[in-house]
């Protein structure tokens, strides 16, 4: 039976909760831009907001798994910082970490384990909305849940603190502080590189406002569409190649960019032509600290995840050992506990075996096929895998990985999306944010911190979890 923190609700109770959630969300910025299909004009889209999809109750999440995911984050930060410094390794292959709870049915009773879904090194979104969601559920736990016919007493739920927005802002401020004062005499700034028509703008604004409000004087933070990078920035003709930004409203004012925070340039739609690639190279060759650099972005690819998760053989050390102090190190053991089975789809012996599994109508039902893509809606699941592969030229199969599906324990909740209620079994995916700043030459770690969490929840029949992509919703953990 699915575990749930939500008691049975009458229609009146459900409607009352919906109104409370909607009012709180709008008042506190737990919102998105509306889909263009829901408004009558483009101007209305730019001046409107709708409640982000969210659960009416926190979802039960195993306390031990939650603590394990938090504890391993700094080790993952260190691992991917090390991978990012190894250009030869990344050349051969060519930061939020997401987990699901896996219920191992091979043990009696079944044991719960946390397993990594992916490690995101670019555009790890929803730090702002995740913090707001935790506050929403804390508010409801103190004001609304005690009033239900089957009340949940105030203080009876274990709702962990979630400082995601402060943690992420602290990481960007640390990078800003590490940047040396401008040799050209310009004021320095943080530059958010964003997508045109971004619906998740308020999540980004929460981070922007936190960066500014936590510093005196306030750190200047500007937003620039990726499509406008070469119009409003230039690289100084100096040995350091400083990145200079001119605001569209006042081109005579010049700012030196200390930190580039990328919330764009991670998917094919961001690169429709050569101009976009030129813009990415333009940013990369500059002196600004990049979140992420191109190397760090590559380090977060699914292929790197697959190679790092490959166990050592009887005669050869694992690739993981190359970056984390050997196969027998405590760090390696800590990381391996979170790995699930991931296979290449190339022409190696392991890859050929994976191809057989992916094409088998029965064996494929326990796998997901993943491309080297970020964002929701890109994966192929279970029985759809054989047909999909047959539609793709075989020479392209090596660009995919085959991951064993994680079997989460059954959980039930109530989702509010676009004003409508969805109630039933759900699947929860935990993301742990991390911030890491390092010297690319020496490898010295200047900052390495865990920075809060994100819980994304989706209907149990849904096979994608991206909130902005329309599949999942915001949630928070009720530890059990």
N, C-alpha and C positions, 0 to 999 in steps of 0.2 A: 504494500500500500504506500502511496506517495506521502512523504512527510510534508507538513505545512505548518506555518505559523498563523495562517488565516482561519479564523473560526467561521462557521456557517453564518451568512449574512441575510437579513431580510432585504426586500427591495428598498425600503426606506433607509436602512443602514448603508446599503451599497451606494445609493444616490447621495447620501450625506457625505460619505467618504470621498466620492468622486468630486463633489463641489469643494471640499476642503483641500484635496490634492491640487485641483486646478487653480484655486485662488492662491494657495501657497506657492505653487510653481511659477505663476505669473509674477507674483510679488517679489520673488527671490531669484528670478532669472534662470529657472530650470526649463528653458525654452529653446526652440529652434525657429529658423525662418520657415514659413509655410511652403509647401510644395507649390510651384507655379500653377499646377492644375487645380488648386483649391482657391485661387484668388482671380480677380477679374482683370488685373492689369499688372504690368511689370513694376510700376511705381508702387502699387500696393504691397508687393512682395518685399520691397526694400524698407517698408515702414510697418511691418506686421510681425507678430510672433505667435507661435502656438506652443502649447505644452509639449515638452519632450515625452515620448512614450515611457511609462514608468509603472512599476508594480505598486499596488495599494498596501502591501505589507513587505517587510524584509523577507528574504528567502532563507530557510535554514541551511547553514553551511557548517561542515565539521570543523570544530575548533582546531584540532590537531593539523588538519590539512591547511587551514588558513595560516597558522603559525609557521608551518613548514615552508609555504610559499613565500612568506615575508622573510624568513631566515635565509633562504637561498638567493635572494635577489642580489645582494652585494657580490656574491660569488659569480653570478651571471654577469653583472656589470664588469667585473675584473676580466672574465673570460672574453667578452666581446670587445673590450678595450684592447686586449692582447691580439685577438684576431684582426682587428682593424689596423694594427700596426704591421701586419705581415702581408705586404703587397704581393709577394710571390705566391703565397697560398691562395689569396683571393683571385689572382690572375688565373690560377689553375681551376678555380671553381666557376669561372665565367664563361626608446628602448624601453619599453613596457614588455613584460613577459606574460603570456596568457596561459592559464591553466584550467583544466577541468578535473573534477573529482572522478576517479575511476573506481568502480566497484569490482574488485577481483573475486569472481565467483568460484575460483579454483580452491579457495580456502573455506573452511567451515568454522565459524560463520564467515560470510564474505567480509573482506577487509577493505577499507577505504584508503585510497592513495591519491596524491596530487600528481598529475601528469601534464607536462608542458604541451600546449597546442602550438605556440609559435613565440618568437622573440622579435618584437617590433623595435626597430631602430630609427624609424622616421614616422612623423605624424601620429605619434601615440596619443590619440585624442581622448576627450571626455574627462580630463582631470578636473575641469571646472564644474561640469555637470555631475560628476561622481560625488564630489564634495557636497554639492547641493542636495543630491539624493539622500546621502547619509543624514544630512540635517533634516530633510523632510520626514524621513522615517522616525528620527528621534522626536520631532515635533508631534507626529501622530501618536507615538507611543506614550507621550505625556498628556495629550489632550483628547484624542479621539478614541483610541482603542479601549481605554477604561470605561467608556460610555456604552459599549456594545452590550447586547443581551447576554452574550458569553464574553464577558470582559477580559481584557488582558491588562493585568494590574500594572500601573506605572512602575518602572524600574525592574520589571520581571524579565524583560528581554535583554540579552547580552548583545548590544550594538557597539562594535568597535569604533573608536575614533578614526576618522579618515581625513588626514591633512594633505590630500593629494595636491590641492591648488597651492598651498604654501610650500610643499616640498618641491614641486616643479619650478615655482617662481624662484625659490632659493637656489636651485641649480643654475638657472639662467643668470641670476644676479652674480653667482660665483664666477661664471664665465666672463661676465661683464667686468668684474673687479680684476680678473686675471689679465685682461687685455691692457697693454701698456698705454700710457697717455699718448694722445695724438702728437706725433712729431711734426705734423702739418699745421697744428694750432686749431683744428676744428673740434667742436663738441662731439662727443661720441654718443652712440645710440644702439638700441636693439631693433632689428628689422625682422618682422614676421613676413614670410613669403607665403601667400595664400592663393587659393583657387578663385577664379571668377565665379560669382553666383553661389558662394559658400553658404549652405543652410545652417551649418554648425558654428556660425559666427559668434554666438554668445558664449559658448564654451571657450573660444579663443579670447574673447574680451575679458572674461573672468581672470584668465592668466595674465593678460596685459595689465589689468587694473591692479592685480596683486603685486606684480613686479614694481609698478609705479608707487603704490601706496606704502610699501614696506621700505622705501628708501627716501632719505632726505639729503640733498634735494632729489626729487623724483627722477628716475632714469627715463630718458626719452624713449618711447616705444612707438614705432610706426608700422603700418600695414601696407604691403605692396603686393599687388597681383603678380603672379609668376609671369604672366604675359607682358607685364610692363617693366620687367627687370632692366633690360638694356636701355629703356627710355629714360628711367629716372635714377640709374646708378652708373658709375664709371669706375674704372680701376686706375688709380694714380700711376703715373709714369715714374715710379720710384723703385728702388730695390725691394722695398717691402710690399709694394702693390696693394696699398690700402684701398678699401672699397668706400667710395664716396656716394652719398645719397642726397638727392635734391627733391624736396617735397613739391608735388604738383601745384600746391597753392602758393608756394613761395620759392621758385627755382633759384633765387639769388642766395638763399641760405643753404650752406653745405654742412652735412653731417658725416662724420666718419663712423662706419658701421663696425662696432665691436663684436656683436654676436648676430649671426643669421639663424633664425628659428624657422625650420622648414615645415609648413603644413600643406605643401604642394610638391609636385615633381616626384611622385611615387608611382604613378600609373600611366599606362599607354595614352590615355586621353590628355594627359598633361604634355605630351610630346607629339603634336600633330605634324611637325615639320622641323627643318633644320634650325630655325630660329629658336625653338625651345631648347634644343641641345646646346646651341651657342650660349643661351642664357644660363644654363646649368654650369657649363664650363666657365663662364664669366664669373659666377659666384665662387666656384671651386678654386680658381687660381688666385683669388684675392687673399689678403692677410686676415680677414675676419675669422673669428672662431665660428665654426659651422656646427649646427645641431640638426642633422648629422653632416659629416663630410661624406664624400662619395664612397670612400673606403668603408666607413661605418655603415652606410646604407647597404652596401654590398654584403657586409658581414651579417646583416639581418635577413638575408635571402633564405628561402626554404632549402636550397641546395646545401648551404653551409650548415643549417640545422640538421639536415640528414647526415652529413659527413661527421659532424661532431657527435651525433648519437650512435654512430656505428661502433660496436664493441671491438676491443682488441682481439687479435687472433692468438693462437698459442705461440706464435713465433714473432709477431710484430706488435709494437705498441700502437695504441689507438691514436687517432688524430687529436682527440681531446687532450691527451697527455702532453702534446706539443705546446699547449697553451696554459696548462693549469697545474704544472708541477709534478707530472708523472701519473701513471695509471693507479698507483697505490696511495696517492695523496688523499687526505680527508676531503679536500675540495672536489676531487674527481668523484669520490663516493657520494658526496652530497648532491652533485649534479645528476649522477646516473639514477638516483632514486626518482627523479622527475622525468626521465626519458621514457618515451613510448617507442614502439617499433616503427621505424621509418626506413624506406627502401628507395634506392635509385631506380630510375626507369631507363638506364643506359644499356649498353651491350656487355657490361661486365657479367660475371657469373651470377652475382646477386641481382643485378638488374634484369637479366633474362628470366630468373625465377620470379621476380616481381611482375614482369610482364605476363607470365603465365597465370599468376594469381589474379591480376587485373582483368584478364580476358575471360577467366572462368566464370560462368553465370552464377555459380554458387559461392565460390571462394571470394569473389569481389564484394559480397554483401557485408563484409566486416572491414571495408577500407574506404578511404577518401583519397581522391586524386587531386593534387594541388599544383598549380602553376607557380611561377616566380612572380606573383602579384600580391599587392596589398589592397585592403579594402574588402568589403563584402561582395558576395555574389560570383566568386571566381572558381569555386571548387566544384568537383563532380563526385557524387556519392553513390556508393553501393551498386545497385543493379544498373545504373546509368553509365557506369564506367566503360564496359566493353563497347557499347555503341558509340560513345564519345571518342574513344581511342581509334575506332575504325573510321571516324570522320576526319581524323587528323593524320597528316603524312607521317609515316613511321620515323622518318629522320628527325621529327620534332619531339618524339616521345621522351628523349633524354632530358628535355627541359622541365619535366614534371617529377614530382616525388609521390610515392605511394605511402600513406600513413595508415596504420592500424587505428580503427575508430576507437575512441575512448568511450567506455560504458558508464555513464554517470548514474548515481542512484536516483530513484524517482522522487521528484519534488513537485508540489502543487502551489500555485499562486494565482493572483488576479492581476491582469495587465490592463492599464488604461492607455488606449492609443486612439488618437484623433476623436476623442470624446466617446469612444465605444469600449465596452468591457469585453475582455477575453479571459475566460476562466478555465483552468485545467492543469494538466501536467506540463511542467517546464523543465528546461535544461539551463544550468547556470555555468557561466565561464568567468573565472576570476582572473583579473589582470593586476599585477603588482607593478607599480611605477618605480623606476629607479633613475637616479641622476649620477653621472660619472664624468669627471673632467680629468684629462691626462695630458702629459707632455708626449707628443707624437714621436719625438726623437729619442728621449731617454726612457719612456715608458712609465715615468713617475706618475702615480695616481694623486691628483691634487684634491679630488672630491670623490667620494664613493658612498652613496646613501640610498636607502630604501625610501620611497616618497609617496606612500599612500596606496590606495587600491581602487579598482573599478570592478563592479560586478555587472556583467551583461547577461540578460536572461531572455530566452526565446521559447516559443511553444515547442513541445517535445517532438512535433512533427516537422518543425523547421530545420533545415540543414545549413543555415547560415546564421551568423550572430551579429552582423554589423548594424548598429543602431542608426547611423546616418544613412546607411544603404536601405533602411526600411525593414530589416529582418528582426532585430532584437529590441530590447528596451532597457532602460536604466533600472538598477536594483541596488540593494545593499545587503550586507550579511547580518543575519541573526545567528550567532554562534551557538552550536549545540554539541 
